[in-house]
């Protein structure tokens, strides 16, 4: 079977990225296709905790509308017609087991960054753009993924990192983006948010930040009509829009 030709990156995507003072990245689904590992880690935690729950991909896709791992567990529990008692302490322990197993899965190297992400990070740093992370996931999950993908000193390349537990309300509330803007001391119009889901799009849009969507495994059919640009992935998104020649890149450390 003939391989598909690489997608041509729209000029507006490259223009949007290149004119931003800062690029603000979501993590799960945006930097890497992590959601399947999260699903497996949740199921591992349920077994360890003696629960007969099993989240298949369809169930998990529906639960992803609920942002936050502990919140997701509670939402599933409340939907069950007959359910064992589950205290906040039980949920916290389930989430602890899940997070530890997720880190173990990531450490195997089975979840690389999505196409174009590394090139975009390198090109943005070479242009003097600032980098930030605004995510619902935990600091531990961010570190597990990026330590493996970018090296132990990955955080030094990011000017601001705001996770779900750092703010009062998680996406689709704009809290993580409002906090990022405060830490960067930038106007919303000077930034670009890179997201993969409708919840992320809504959160960034409520903070008045232009949004570039990179479609991911679980959110491909979300409504992205309010995004400035929608791409299948970030391959070539760092290129000059007037041609397809690549910029000279610094060596990755």
Backbone bond lengths (Angstrom), bond angles and torsions (degrees), N, CA, C in turn:
res aa  C-N    CA-C-N  psi(-1)  N-CA   C-N-CA  omega(-1)  CA-C   N-CA-C  phi
1 X - - - 1.450 - - 1.521 109.15 -
2 X 1.317 117.30 135.25 1.453 121.32 -177.30 1.520 110.39 -73.06
3 X 1.339 115.04 134.42 1.456 119.75 -179.76 1.521 109.99 -68.97
4 X 1.337 115.14 147.34 1.457 119.26 179.18 1.528 110.06 -70.62
5 X 1.313 115.95 144.33 1.461 119.85 175.06 1.519 108.93 -69.36
6 X 1.329 117.93 145.45 1.464 119.79 179.12 1.518 110.87 -62.49
7 X 1.315 115.22 142.87 1.462 119.65 -179.59 1.520 110.19 -66.83
8 X 1.334 116.53 143.10 1.459 121.27 175.88 1.525 108.04 -84.45
9 X 1.309 115.97 126.44 1.453 119.94 -178.68 1.523 109.17 -74.18
10 X 1.337 118.53 125.92 1.460 120.30 179.32 1.521 110.69 -60.30
11 X 1.342 115.96 143.66 1.460 120.41 179.45 1.516 111.61 -56.76
12 X 1.342 116.10 -35.89 1.458 118.22 -176.99 1.521 112.26 -65.23
13 X 1.356 117.52 -29.00 1.465 119.96 177.44 1.520 110.71 -67.09
14 X 1.335 116.09 -48.39 1.460 119.93 179.89 1.524 111.03 -64.18
15 X 1.337 117.26 -40.72 1.457 120.78 178.56 1.526 110.89 -63.60
16 X 1.313 116.45 -45.09 1.461 121.09 -179.48 1.522 110.54 -58.94
17 X 1.320 116.27 -45.59 1.461 120.53 -178.29 1.522 111.74 -68.18
18 X 1.317 117.11 -46.79 1.458 120.94 -172.65 1.524 113.22 -68.13
19 X 1.327 118.36 -26.47 1.457 120.94 -177.70 1.525 113.00 -92.24
20 X 1.318 117.45 1.47 1.462 120.63 179.65 1.526 111.04 -83.51
21 X 1.315 115.82 141.35 1.461 120.04 173.52 1.525 110.42 -75.87
22 X 1.339 116.58 -27.47 1.465 120.85 -179.49 1.521 110.07 -145.89
23 X 1.307 115.43 142.99 1.462 122.88 172.90 1.524 107.69 -107.95
24 X 1.321 115.91 127.14 1.464 121.54 -177.27 1.525 108.43 -114.08
25 X 1.320 116.78 117.44 1.461 122.23 -173.40 1.525 112.17 -103.42
26 X 1.327 115.63 133.69 1.456 121.71 158.73 1.533 106.80 -70.80
27 X 1.329 118.09 169.64 1.469 120.54 -178.03 1.531 111.77 -111.04
28 X 1.331 116.76 -71.41 1.468 120.47 -173.37 1.522 111.08 -66.11
29 X 1.322 116.17 121.65 1.457 122.00 -179.08 1.511 113.36 87.64
30 X 1.333 117.48 -23.58 1.458 121.77 -178.10 1.522 111.05 -96.84
31 X 1.313 117.48 -57.76 1.461 120.54 176.71 1.523 111.47 -75.67
32 X 1.318 116.72 -35.65 1.473 121.77 -179.92 1.521 109.19 -153.54
33 X 1.322 115.54 155.86 1.478 120.61 178.31 1.533 108.50 -81.53
34 X 1.311 115.30 74.53 1.462 121.08 -173.72 1.519 114.23 -88.64
35 X 1.323 117.95 -16.98 1.459 119.41 -169.39 1.529 113.27 -61.16
36 X 1.321 117.52 -33.77 1.465 119.15 178.25 1.527 110.63 -65.97
37 X 1.321 117.51 -36.22 1.474 120.43 176.13 1.522 110.58 -67.51
38 X 1.323 116.47 -39.82 1.470 118.77 175.85 1.524 110.61 -60.09
39 X 1.325 117.02 -42.39 1.475 120.48 179.71 1.521 110.48 -60.45
40 X 1.316 116.63 -46.54 1.467 120.55 179.00 1.525 111.42 -62.24
41 X 1.325 116.30 -38.07 1.464 120.51 -179.23 1.531 111.05 -69.15
42 X 1.319 117.68 -37.80 1.457 120.33 174.96 1.533 110.26 -60.18
43 X 1.327 116.96 -47.89 1.459 120.23 -178.89 1.527 111.74 -62.09
44 X 1.328 116.18 -36.86 1.469 120.58 175.34 1.526 110.43 -61.05
45 X 1.326 116.78 -43.46 1.463 120.61 -179.67 1.519 111.65 -64.59
46 X 1.323 117.05 -38.09 1.460 120.07 179.47 1.521 110.96 -62.89
47 X 1.319 116.68 -43.44 1.470 120.69 178.20 1.524 110.17 -61.95
48 X 1.327 116.57 -46.88 1.461 121.65 -179.45 1.529 111.39 -60.69
49 X 1.314 116.36 -31.64 1.470 120.96 -177.42 1.530 112.02 -90.06
50 X 1.328 117.36 0.22 1.457 121.21 178.23 1.508 114.83 79.78
51 X 1.325 117.51 20.86 1.459 121.31 177.47 1.528 109.93 -96.37
52 X 1.318 117.48 145.56 1.458 120.73 179.96 1.528 111.28 -94.48
53 X 1.329 117.30 27.15 1.459 121.77 177.62 1.516 110.42 -79.38
54 X 1.319 115.68 145.42 1.460 121.82 175.64 1.516 107.85 -146.72
55 X 1.334 116.39 111.94 1.460 120.85 -179.86 1.519 109.84 -91.27
56 X 1.341 116.80 109.31 1.459 118.49 172.99 1.533 108.41 -81.38
57 X 1.324 117.40 179.34 1.456 119.89 -174.06 1.525 112.28 -64.96
58 X 1.330 117.09 -34.95 1.464 119.73 179.76 1.526 110.84 -66.70
59 X 1.325 115.98 -45.29 1.472 120.10 178.41 1.523 110.18 -62.88
60 X 1.333 116.02 -43.44 1.458 119.43 -177.34 1.534 111.53 -66.94
61 X 1.320 116.13 -38.45 1.466 119.26 177.78 1.518 110.56 -58.71
62 X 1.323 116.61 -41.93 1.462 120.39 178.12 1.528 110.81 -66.25
63 X 1.334 117.16 -40.83 1.466 120.90 -178.38 1.527 112.17 -69.54
64 X 1.316 117.49 -21.91 1.461 120.13 179.38 1.525 112.10 -65.83
65 X 1.322 117.35 -13.77 1.464 119.35 173.96 1.525 110.31 -67.50
66 X 1.328 116.05 -20.56 1.470 121.60 175.06 1.523 107.21 -92.83
67 X 1.316 117.66 120.00 1.453 120.36 -176.83 1.530 110.54 -88.20
68 X 1.340 114.83 134.76 1.456 121.11 -179.78 1.510 111.28 103.10
69 X 1.341 116.24 132.17 1.458 120.91 -176.62 1.515 113.82 -65.11
70 X 1.323 117.34 -47.97 1.467 119.94 179.44 1.516 110.33 -64.47
71 X 1.325 116.48 -39.22 1.461 120.62 177.77 1.526 111.22 -63.23
72 X 1.324 116.00 -35.43 1.464 121.16 -179.85 1.532 110.37 -66.77
73 X 1.320 115.87 -41.96 1.474 120.13 178.15 1.525 110.15 -61.93
74 X 1.321 116.06 -45.68 1.465 119.87 -179.30 1.524 110.99 -64.13
75 X 1.338 117.10 -40.01 1.464 120.56 179.70 1.526 110.97 -62.32
76 X 1.324 117.01 -43.62 1.469 120.51 179.07 1.523 110.31 -63.89
77 X 1.322 116.65 -42.90 1.461 121.65 -178.68 1.528 111.29 -60.62
78 X 1.324 116.68 -42.36 1.467 119.83 -177.85 1.522 112.74 -71.20
79 X 1.337 117.54 -18.96 1.462 120.91 179.71 1.534 112.71 -82.35
80 X 1.319 117.21 -16.35 1.454 120.14 -175.94 1.528 110.63 -74.75
81 X 1.355 117.72 134.62 1.469 120.12 179.42 1.525 112.06 -64.93
82 X 1.319 116.10 -37.51 1.460 121.93 175.46 1.524 106.63 -131.63
83 X 1.329 116.52 122.52 1.453 119.98 -174.08 1.521 110.34 -140.33
84 X 1.338 116.63 145.35 1.466 119.70 175.79 1.520 109.62 -68.93
85 X 1.325 117.91 155.22 1.466 119.44 175.80 1.534 110.19 -58.68
86 X 1.314 116.69 140.82 1.458 120.81 -178.51 1.532 108.00 -143.43
87 X 1.321 115.34 104.17 1.457 120.68 -177.38 1.521 110.71 -82.08
88 X 1.318 115.86 170.18 1.461 120.10 175.13 1.521 110.80 -60.65
89 X 1.330 116.38 -34.95 1.469 120.30 177.53 1.526 110.78 -66.30
90 X 1.322 117.40 -39.57 1.467 121.31 176.77 1.532 110.47 -61.81
91 X 1.309 115.66 -44.50 1.467 120.10 -179.59 1.524 110.43 -64.04
92 X 1.324 116.22 -41.84 1.465 119.50 178.52 1.525 110.96 -62.43
93 X 1.330 117.50 -38.76 1.459 120.64 179.17 1.527 111.03 -69.67
94 X 1.322 116.87 -41.95 1.461 120.20 174.75 1.522 110.89 -56.72
95 X 1.317 115.80 -44.87 1.461 119.79 -178.42 1.520 111.25 -68.18
96 X 1.320 117.77 -34.64 1.470 120.64 177.00 1.524 110.99 -63.62
97 X 1.352 116.53 -45.67 1.466 120.89 178.58 1.524 110.24 -63.03
98 X 1.323 115.52 -44.27 1.465 120.77 179.28 1.517 111.29 -59.61
99 X 1.336 117.83 -46.13 1.459 121.94 -177.56 1.520 111.19 -63.90
100 X 1.336 116.44 -41.10 1.468 120.21 179.30 1.523 110.97 -64.11
101 X 1.333 116.75 -41.23 1.465 119.39 -179.62 1.522 110.88 -71.05
102 X 1.322 117.64 -35.34 1.463 120.94 175.86 1.531 109.98 -58.98
103 X 1.327 116.98 -44.43 1.461 120.70 179.05 1.530 111.00 -61.99
104 X 1.327 116.83 -38.10 1.462 120.63 177.28 1.524 110.88 -64.06
105 X 1.317 117.48 -41.73 1.467 120.99 179.07 1.524 110.94 -64.75
106 X 1.328 116.93 -45.15 1.458 121.02 179.67 1.521 111.15 -60.82
107 X 1.330 116.02 -38.09 1.466 120.64 -176.68 1.525 112.35 -65.09
108 X 1.317 117.55 -18.55 1.477 119.98 177.94 1.529 111.54 -72.98
109 X 1.323 117.02 -11.72 1.466 120.38 -179.33 1.507 114.21 83.77
110 X 1.335 117.34 16.22 1.466 121.08 -175.57 1.529 112.98 -83.98
111 X 1.338 117.30 -1.31 1.468 119.06 -174.90 1.527 110.31 -133.41
112 X 1.336 116.91 77.73 1.470 120.06 178.76 1.520 111.34 -70.64
113 X 1.323 115.87 165.71 1.455 119.57 173.39 1.521 110.11 -63.71
114 X 1.320 116.46 151.62 1.459 120.98 -178.41 1.530 110.73 -68.52
115 X 1.336 116.69 159.71 1.468 120.31 -179.32 1.526 112.28 -54.24
116 X 1.329 115.48 132.96 1.455 121.80 176.13 1.511 115.56 88.70
117 X 1.326 118.35 -14.99 1.468 120.13 -175.28 1.525 111.36 -65.49
118 X 1.331 116.93 -50.45 1.469 119.67 -178.43 1.522 111.01 -61.35
119 X 1.333 117.62 -44.06 1.466 120.97 178.94 1.523 111.29 -60.75
120 X 1.327 116.34 -40.61 1.460 119.80 -179.80 1.523 110.99 -66.30
121 X 1.321 117.87 -41.41 1.467 121.26 178.50 1.526 110.99 -62.19
122 X 1.324 116.52 -44.44 1.467 120.80 -179.85 1.520 110.90 -64.39
123 X 1.333 116.71 -45.63 1.461 120.67 -178.61 1.525 111.31 -65.67
124 X 1.325 116.85 -38.38 1.462 120.08 179.83 1.522 110.86 -64.50
125 X 1.318 117.31 -42.81 1.465 120.42 177.75 1.518 110.62 -64.77
126 X 1.321 117.77 -39.18 1.460 121.40 179.31 1.527 111.28 -64.28
127 X 1.331 116.91 -31.41 1.466 121.26 178.70 1.524 112.55 -83.37
128 X 1.331 117.17 -6.33 1.456 120.31 -178.53 1.515 114.09 83.66
129 X 1.334 116.84 14.78 1.458 119.77 177.02 1.521 110.09 -76.91
130 X 1.306 115.67 150.85 1.455 120.99 177.41 1.529 109.22 -89.58
131 X 1.332 115.92 149.80 1.453 122.22 -178.71 1.520 109.40 -119.30
132 X 1.332 116.14 143.58 1.460 120.84 178.90 1.523 109.54 -147.72
133 X 1.322 115.18 162.86 1.466 122.28 177.89 1.520 108.56 -127.09
134 X 1.325 116.06 130.48 1.469 122.83 176.10 1.527 107.12 -130.88
135 X 1.314 117.14 108.05 1.461 120.06 -169.06 1.521 111.57 -143.01
136 X 1.305 115.01 160.01 1.458 121.19 174.16 1.517 111.62 -87.73
137 X 1.310 117.82 -21.79 1.454 121.03 -177.22 1.525 111.27 -71.52
138 X 1.323 116.98 174.69 1.469 121.45 -175.47 1.519 111.71 -87.33
139 X 1.332 116.04 162.73 1.459 120.69 175.73 1.534 110.50 -60.77
140 X 1.329 116.79 -36.71 1.463 119.78 179.17 1.510 112.56 -62.83
141 X 1.329 116.44 -41.70 1.464 120.20 178.50 1.526 111.69 -67.06
142 X 1.336 116.53 -39.38 1.464 120.06 177.35 1.522 110.02 -60.66
143 X 1.319 115.89 -47.58 1.459 120.40 -177.42 1.526 111.50 -64.92
144 X 1.329 117.56 -40.17 1.467 120.65 179.08 1.519 110.91 -58.74
145 X 1.340 116.28 -44.81 1.462 120.81 -178.34 1.524 112.00 -70.03
146 X 1.334 117.25 -50.82 1.461 120.43 -170.72 1.525 112.96 -80.88
147 X 1.309 117.92 -25.36 1.471 119.03 173.43 1.518 110.20 -63.61
148 X 1.315 115.88 -38.84 1.465 120.63 178.12 1.525 111.03 -71.78
149 X 1.327 116.61 -41.08 1.471 120.59 -172.87 1.523 113.59 -83.46
150 X 1.348 116.90 -35.94 1.463 120.48 -172.23 1.524 113.77 -118.78
151 X 1.323 117.24 -6.31 1.455 120.18 -178.73 1.518 111.78 102.30
152 X 1.316 116.48 160.77 1.461 122.29 -172.83 1.525 113.22 -62.31
153 X 1.325 118.30 -25.25 1.465 121.24 -178.21 1.532 112.51 -97.16
154 X 1.322 117.16 23.27 1.457 121.99 -175.60 1.528 112.83 -56.12
155 X 1.338 117.37 -36.64 1.467 120.68 -173.38 1.524 112.46 -64.39
156 X 1.327 117.12 -22.17 1.462 119.86 -179.35 1.529 111.97 -64.97
157 X 1.317 117.87 -20.92 1.470 121.55 -179.34 1.528 112.91 -85.78
158 X 1.333 117.20 -5.25 1.465 120.72 -177.14 1.522 110.07 -112.70
159 X 1.334 115.61 130.37 1.461 121.18 -177.31 1.521 112.80 -79.69
160 X 1.318 116.78 -23.02 1.465 120.28 179.63 1.519 108.84 -155.19
161 X 1.341 115.49 139.52 1.469 122.04 178.13 1.517 107.34 -135.26
162 X 1.322 116.72 116.20 1.456 121.51 179.01 1.525 108.44 -122.11
163 X 1.334 115.97 122.01 1.461 122.25 -179.18 1.526 110.06 -106.89
164 X 1.326 114.87 173.00 1.459 120.14 -174.54 1.511 114.32 -58.15
165 X 1.339 117.11 -38.39 1.459 120.23 -177.54 1.524 112.99 -78.20
166 X 1.332 118.02 -3.41 1.463 121.46 179.52 1.525 113.05 -85.06
167 X 1.327 116.29 -11.18 1.466 120.19 -175.21 1.521 110.01 -129.36
168 X 1.305 115.29 166.46 1.466 120.32 -176.58 1.523 112.17 -73.05
169 X 1.338 116.19 -42.80 1.463 120.46 -175.94 1.527 109.87 -123.15
170 X 1.317 116.09 136.64 1.457 121.30 -179.75 1.528 110.40 -88.50
171 X 1.330 116.15 167.58 1.465 120.29 177.03 1.527 109.39 -52.64
172 X 1.335 119.01 142.17 1.467 128.93 15.12 1.525 115.35 -83.98
173 X 1.338 118.33 5.48 1.466 119.28 171.55 1.531 108.31 -62.89
174 X 1.318 118.97 151.09 1.464 121.60 -175.86 1.527 114.47 -84.25
175 X 1.330 117.93 5.16 1.471 121.66 -168.87 1.526 114.24 -52.60
176 X 1.345 117.50 -44.99 1.473 118.76 -177.25 1.521 110.91 -64.60
177 X 1.322 116.72 -35.64 1.462 120.02 180.00 1.529 111.80 -75.08
178 X 1.318 117.70 -38.29 1.462 120.72 176.00 1.523 109.91 -60.69
179 X 1.332 116.02 -42.08 1.469 120.30 179.07 1.525 111.51 -67.20
180 X 1.320 117.47 -39.68 1.466 120.85 177.50 1.531 110.55 -60.93
181 X 1.317 116.96 -46.08 1.461 120.25 -179.92 1.532 110.89 -60.27
182 X 1.331 116.33 -39.08 1.463 120.07 179.19 1.529 110.32 -65.32
183 X 1.322 117.05 -41.96 1.465 120.17 -178.96 1.530 111.78 -70.25
184 X 1.314 116.76 -35.25 1.466 120.27 178.61 1.527 111.91 -80.21
185 X 1.338 115.84 -20.38 1.473 121.77 -175.26 1.523 110.42 57.70
186 X 1.335 115.03 47.44 1.456 122.09 179.67 1.524 110.03 -125.68
187 X 1.330 115.84 155.46 1.450 120.56 171.92 1.524 109.88 -77.45
188 X 1.329 115.74 152.89 1.464 120.46 -179.98 1.515 111.84 -57.24
189 X 1.333 117.35 -39.17 1.464 121.58 -177.10 1.530 112.91 -68.80
190 X 1.331 117.17 -13.82 1.464 121.10 178.61 1.526 112.60 -87.18
191 X 1.321 116.60 -2.18 1.470 121.31 -173.56 1.524 110.74 -120.37
192 X 1.328 114.92 164.63 1.457 122.45 170.48 1.527 107.74 -130.85
193 X 1.318 116.08 129.69 1.462 121.16 174.01 1.521 108.74 -95.01
194 X 1.318 116.35 133.45 1.465 121.69 179.05 1.522 107.42 -112.15
195 X 1.316 115.80 113.60 1.460 123.12 -171.19 1.522 110.96 -131.52
196 X 1.346 115.57 171.39 1.466 119.85 178.40 1.524 113.05 -130.40
197 X 1.333 118.12 -2.78 1.464 119.78 -173.36 1.513 111.38 -132.92
198 X 1.325 115.62 162.68 1.466 120.82 176.73 1.521 110.86 -64.42
199 X 1.336 117.62 -39.17 1.462 119.93 178.07 1.526 111.27 -60.87
200 X 1.330 116.49 -41.49 1.454 120.18 177.43 1.516 112.15 -66.26
201 X 1.332 116.01 -41.46 1.465 121.17 177.39 1.521 111.00 -60.04
202 X 1.328 116.55 -44.71 1.461 120.68 -179.90 1.526 110.39 -64.26
203 X 1.325 116.93 -43.86 1.470 120.97 -178.40 1.523 111.22 -60.18
204 X 1.330 116.92 -49.58 1.464 120.38 -178.98 1.526 111.14 -67.15
205 X 1.319 116.69 -39.81 1.474 120.40 -179.53 1.521 111.18 -64.69
206 X 1.328 117.18 -36.23 1.469 120.04 177.83 1.532 111.29 -66.23
207 X 1.344 115.74 -23.27 1.468 120.11 175.12 1.531 111.03 -92.19
208 X 1.349 115.76 5.86 1.480 123.12 177.07 1.532 113.10 67.52
209 X 1.324 116.74 26.62 1.460 121.09 178.34 1.524 109.22 -96.68
210 X 1.346 118.89 130.29 1.470 120.57 175.01 1.530 110.45 -59.57
211 X 1.335 115.98 143.65 1.464 120.50 -173.50 1.524 111.57 -121.95
212 X 1.318 115.33 132.15 1.460 123.34 168.69 1.525 106.91 -107.69
213 X 1.313 115.85 126.52 1.474 121.11 179.54 1.521 109.85 -101.11
214 X 1.329 116.09 132.99 1.463 122.11 169.02 1.528 107.00 -116.16
215 X 1.310 116.58 109.25 1.471 121.18 -172.63 1.531 111.26 -59.67
216 X 1.328 115.72 140.64 1.465 120.95 -179.59 1.528 110.81 -124.77
217 X 1.301 114.94 177.39 1.467 122.71 -172.20 1.527 113.22 -56.69
218 X 1.322 118.17 -48.10 1.458 121.01 -171.84 1.524 113.78 -92.09
219 X 1.343 118.08 -13.04 1.461 119.89 -173.22 1.525 113.68 -121.51
220 X 1.311 117.72 19.52 1.467 120.94 -174.29 1.525 112.66 -60.55
221 X 1.333 117.70 -29.91 1.460 120.50 -175.91 1.530 112.84 -99.31
222 X 1.328 118.03 13.87 1.466 120.73 175.40 1.535 110.33 -66.25
223 X 1.310 116.03 161.77 1.460 121.66 176.66 1.531 108.75 -83.28
224 X 1.333 116.55 110.81 1.453 121.86 -179.50 1.529 111.97 -112.30
225 X 1.306 116.63 23.85 1.463 119.97 -173.92 1.531 112.73 -64.35
226 X 1.317 117.86 -21.88 1.462 120.79 -179.37 1.527 112.86 -91.46
227 X 1.328 118.03 -0.17 1.466 120.65 178.50 1.520 110.25 -77.58
228 X 1.330 116.23 150.90 1.465 120.12 176.90 1.522 110.55 -71.55
229 X 1.342 116.96 -39.11 1.460 122.25 -178.96 1.521 108.15 -144.02
230 X 1.334 117.27 142.66 1.467 122.32 175.33 1.522 108.10 -125.90
231 X 1.332 116.77 123.50 1.460 122.96 179.84 1.519 109.83 -123.86
232 X 1.329 116.72 158.52 1.463 120.25 172.79 1.519 111.35 -73.97
233 X 1.324 117.12 -36.91 1.458 122.04 173.04 1.523 107.91 -158.13
234 X 1.333 116.87 -176.82 1.463 121.19 -174.15 1.521 113.47 -96.33
235 X 1.319 117.93 13.77 1.459 120.77 178.95 1.520 110.36 -58.27
236 X 1.317 116.53 121.38 1.449 120.86 177.90 1.507 115.29 77.90
237 X 1.332 118.16 2.43 1.456 120.12 -177.44 1.521 112.59 -69.14
238 X 1.326 117.00 -12.91 1.462 121.17 179.45 1.526 111.73 -92.03
239 X 1.347 118.21 -4.22 1.463 121.55 -174.71 1.525 111.99 -74.56
240 X 1.320 114.93 160.53 1.451 120.21 171.51 1.531 108.91 -66.85
241 X 1.315 118.72 135.84 1.466 119.76 -176.75 1.515 113.49 -69.66
242 X 1.349 118.26 -23.54 1.460 118.90 -174.43 1.525 113.51 -79.49
243 X 1.329 117.80 -14.04 1.448 120.06 176.20 1.511 109.13 -155.34
244 X 1.314 115.74 176.95 1.457 119.91 -177.51 1.524 112.19 -104.40
245 X 1.351 117.05 10.87 1.456 119.36 177.60 1.508 110.10 -73.46
246 X 1.274 116.69 140.11 1.452 119.78 -179.31 1.514 110.40 -83.37
247 X 1.343 115.20 152.01 1.452 119.13 174.59 1.512 109.15 -76.95
248 X 1.308 115.78 156.08 1.448 120.52 174.21 1.525 107.98 -66.63
249 X 1.304 116.55 124.46 1.457 120.87 -174.74 1.513 110.90 -103.59
250 X 1.325 116.63 142.81 1.456 118.97 171.77 1.513 110.22 -70.94
251 X 1.322 116.25 156.26 1.456 118.92 177.70 1.518 109.29 -70.16
252 X 1.323 116.36 133.33 1.453 119.65 175.56 1.523 109.38 -67.92
253 X 1.317 116.58 140.93 1.465 120.30 -179.27 1.508 110.38 -84.71
